[in-house]
Amino acid sequence: MTKNKNISALQISPSHQGNKATLNKILSFKDKLKGTDLVVMPEAILGGYPKGESFGTQLGFRLESGRNTYQKYFDTAVDLAGPEINALCNMSSSINTSIIIGVIERADSTLYCTALFIDPDKGLTHKHRKLMPTGSEKLIWGQGDGSTLPVVDTNAGKASAVICWENYMPLLRMAMYAKGTEIWCAPTVDARPVWQSTMQHIALEGRCFVISACQYQASPAEQGLDIKNWPKNDVLINGGSVIIGPLGDILAGPLFGEEGLISADINMDDIIKSRYDMDVIGHYARPDVFELRVNETPRQSVTTFIEEEV
């Protein structure tokens, strides 16, 4: 297998017309993605990230209008066996490109912020549910558990997905390094300039390639929105998708202020070269001093059993 690979990040806006329109926007990049081994797409690009929405909640009570807003948001989430995922699987197969994409997953009556792994030959193979929604995201998303922390073989190499501010969880990072991630994928909506430093730090710390794919959302004025406490002419999410090498060098991007696709040619040998002087799970680890235990047991709220008679 060749060690020369091409990896990409797709930076787009979710459509106010719904998932079908957003999906069509993704599919419009199909020809440009030919020859790419792995493409990463932003957090919640299907299902949406309604930045600035309060969902009618104030401390101690919730408004009926907020319940109605949540119902609409719930209806825009995706089912993993639904038509949007099937279309992405078909695109992946037709261009022989692995896809990691952020969606809002509908599971029973709960929503999860999820990253999906799509293989050209096998379709949807794995998912990662965000462990810790940030701030008021906790109002609308459930928490993932340790059972969805995969490192997956893709056309480009072994890839993990860590969503937005999960990237600030040092124990989660260590768990992913220990699983052998070679390409750290970070679907996000964090467009702050300091995010670039976070991505460079992870590349340097894990001695891995990093792909961060961020949404772009135009200003409320351009979108015809009225968002409380947000200047109407300020861009809501300014992008910042970036690809970084295992020594912290920026290979593509960051892309700010517009939709677009960034790509980089990489050589997987660069990972071993970079770990010559630091391997955080190998010669630069101190297991005699530090120990991390990761509970990957699937968690269920109700477990049924039948007691055997004695």
N, C-alpha and C positions, 0 to 999 in steps of 0.2 A: 504494500500500500504506500502510495506517495506521501511524503511528509509535507509537501507543499499544498496549502489549502487557501481557500478564499472565504472570508467571513464578512457578514454585513449587519447593519442596524437600519431598520426602517423607521423613520420619524414621520408620523402623520397625525391628523386630528380625527377624533371620532365624529361621525356625522350626526347632526340633530335630527336627521330623517330616519335614524335607526340603524340597527345592525346590518341590514341588507345593503344600505348605502355605504357603510363603513367597509363591509366585506368587498364590495365592488371596487372601492378605492384600493384595498390591499391587492386584489386580483389584477388591477391595472398595472402593477409593478412586476407582473409575472415574467415578461420578456427581459426586463432589466436584471432579474434575479437568476437568470440562466447562467450557469457556471459558478454560482455561489454554493459552497458546501453547507453553510449554516447561516440562517438569518434570524435575528432576534427582533421582536416587535414589542411596543410599549406595554406597560401596566394598564390593565382595564381598557384596552383599545376596543374590545368587543364588550358591550354592556355599559361602558362609559364611566367617566370620572367627573361627577357633577361638582366641580370645585366651587366653593362658596355656598353651597346649598346647606341650609340648617336642618332640613327635614322637620321643621316645626318643633324643635326641642329646646327647652330651657330647663335649667336645673329643677328637678322635682315635678315637672309636668310636660306633657306632649300635646300639641294641637292636632285637631282632626285634619287640618290641612296638611300637616306633616305626614300623617298616616296615608293620605291620598297620594302624596308625592312618593312615599316609599313604595306604594303599590305599583305606581308607574315604573319606578326604577326596577322593582322586582320583575315586572313583565318584560323589561329589556334585557335581562340577564340571559345567559345561554345555557342550554342543556348540552351535556357532553356528547350525547348521541344526536344532537340536532343538526339542522342543515348547514349552519355556518361552519361547524367543525368538519363535516363531511366535505364541504367545498375546499377547505384548507388542506385536508388530506389529499384530495384530488390534485390540487396545485402542487403540493410537495412531491407527489409521485410523478407528475408530468414533467417537472424540471429537475428531478433528483436532488432536491434541496431539503435538508432538515430545517424544521421551523420550531422556534420557541416563542410563544405568544402569551401576553397577559390578557385574561378575560375575567368577567364577573360570572362566576359559576353558580347556577341555581341548583340546590340540593334540598329536596323537600321544601321546607319553608324558610330555609336559611341561605344567605348569599355568602360566597367566599371569593376573596381576591386570589386568583389562581393563575399559575403559569403552566401552560400545556406544552408537552414535548411531542412533536409530530415527526414520524419517520417516513421516508419516501416509500419504503416497502411494507411497513407494518401499520401505518396510520398512527392514530393517537395511542401512545404506549405508556406515558407516565404523566403525572401532574404533581405540582407543588402548591399547596395551599399556604398562603401567607400566615406565618405564626402569630404575628402581633400587629394588628391594625393600629395605625397611628392616630392619636388625638380623636377627633369626632368620627373617624372611620369606624370606630368601635360601635357606633350607633347602627351601622348598616351591614357590617361584615362579621361573620363568625371567625373564630380562631382555628387555624390548622393545628394538627398534632404531629408527632414525630414520625408518623407512618408515611408522610409524603415529603421525604428529604432525599430525592434520588440524585445520583450522578449517572448520566445516561450516555451510552455510546451513540454519537451522531456521525454524520459524514465527515465532520471536521475533527472530531476527537471526543474525549470524555467531557461532557458539559453539565453544569449545574445551573439552577435558576434561583436567585435570591432577590426578593421583590422590595424595591424602594428602601425604606428605613430599616428593614431587616439587615441591610448591609452594615448597620452600626452595631449589630449584635456580635461581639467578638467570639462567643462560644459557638454560635452558629457558623461563623466563618471557619473556625478550627475544625468543626465537624465535617464541613464540606471539603476542606483541604485533605483531611484524613481519608476521605472517600476517593481521592485521586482526581479531583477536578482539574482539567487542563484549560478549559474555556469557561470563565466565570461570566454568567449572563445576568444582567441586572435590568429587568424591565422596571420603569420608574415613571413618576410624574414630578420628580424633584428637578427643577430647572435652575436651582441656585448655582452661581459660579463655583461655590465651595464644593459642590458635588463632584466636580472634576478632580479635586484633591482626594476625595474619598475613593474614587475609582483608581486613581494612580496608586494610592496606598495599598489597596487590595491586590493590585497587580504585583507590586513590589513584595508585599507580605507573603502572598501565596505563590509567587513566581509562576504566574499563569497569565494567559491572555484574558482580557476583560472586554466584554461588549455591553455597553449600556445603551438601551433604547428608550428614549423619552417621548412623551406626547408633545405635540405643539397645539396650543389652543389660542386663537386670536383674542383680542380685547373684547370685553363685554359690549362695547359700542359696535364693533364689527359683527358680533354675533347676535345683536339685538337683545342682549340680556341686561338685567338690572341686578347687580350683585352688591349686597350691602357691605360697606367698608372696603370696597375694592375700587380704585380709580377706573372710571369707565373707559379710558383710552389706554390703559396699561394692559399689555399682553398677559393673559391668564397663566399660560404655561409656555415658556419660551424655548423649549427643546433642550439641546445640549447633548444629543447622542454622540457617543465617542467610542473608539476602539483603541485599546492600549496594549502594549507588549509587556512581557514578563519582567522587564527591567524598568517599567514605568514610562517608557517612551510612547508618545502619542502617535498612533499609526494612521488614524483617520478622524476627522472632526476636530473639536466639537462643532456640531451644526446647531446654530442658534437662529431663531427668528423666521423659520420657514419649515415647510415639509420637505422631505427628501430622503435619499438613500445614500449611506456611506459604506464603503467597503475597503478591505485591506487584504493583501496577499501575505500569508504568514508561513513560517516553517516551524513545524512542531519540535525540531531539534533545539530551537531557542529555549524551550522550557528546561531541558537538561542542562544546557549551558548556563542558564541563569541560576540554577540550583547548585552550581559548583560551590558557591560560598554561603548559601543559605537554603536550607530545606526544613521548613517549620514542623514537618511531621517525621523528619529523618534525623540527619546529623546535627540540626540546629534545635532539636527538641530535648527536653529534660524530663522524661517520664518517671525518673526517680524522685522528682520534686513535684511535678504537676500531673494531674489526672483528670480527664474529662469523660463522663459517662453520658450517653445519649439514649434516651428511651424512645424506641421506635414502635412501641405498641400502639395499634389503632385504638382510639378511645371512643367508646359508645356510652350514651347517657343511660341506656337500659340494657342489662344483660340478663337473659332468661336462662333458667336451669330447672331441671327436675331432680329432686332429691331422691336418691336411691333408698329403697326400704332396707332396713337392717335385718 
